[in-house]
Amino acid sequence: MAKKVVASVQKKGAKDYTKVIKMVKSEKSGAYTFREEVLQKDKVNDFLKS
């Protein structure tokens, strides 16, 4: 029987965080890489601007 994973993930304050994925171009090779981070919602714009 399968466990309910959703109930264990929802903790107090978990809705204040979001996963952000940013595409970054390498200056050496010119290839694109993806940078992922889990941040608080109010710090997302700062991460994307940097």
C-alpha positions in Angstrom: 0.0 0.0 0.0 1.4 3.4 -0.9 2.1 6.1 1.7 0.8 9.6 1.5 3.9 11.6 0.8 1.9 14.9 0.4 0.9 15.1 4.0 4.5 14.8 5.3 5.8 17.5 2.9 3.4 20.1 4.0 4.9 21.6 7.1 4.4 24.9 8.9 5.9 27.7 6.8 6.5 25.5 3.7 4.4 27.7 1.6 6.8 30.5 2.1 9.4 28.8 -0.1 9.6 28.3 -3.9 11.9 26.5 -6.2 13.7 28.8 -8.7 15.4 27.6 -11.9 17.7 30.1 -13.7 19.4 29.5 -17.1 23.1 30.7 -17.0 25.4 31.0 -20.0 29.0 29.8 -19.5 31.5 32.3 -20.7 34.1 29.6 -21.5 32.1 27.3 -23.7 29.0 29.3 -24.5 26.8 26.4 -23.3 23.8 27.0 -21.1 23.4 25.5 -17.6 20.6 25.5 -15.2 21.0 26.7 -11.6 18.3 25.6 -9.1 17.7 26.8 -5.6 14.9 26.7 -3.1 14.4 30.2 -1.7 11.9 32.3 0.3 9.4 34.0 -1.9 10.6 37.5 -1.1 14.2 36.7 -2.3 13.3 35.3 -5.7 13.7 38.6 -7.6 17.1 39.2 -6.0 18.2 35.7 -7.2 17.0 36.3 -10.8 18.6 39.7 -11.1 22.1 38.4 -10.0 
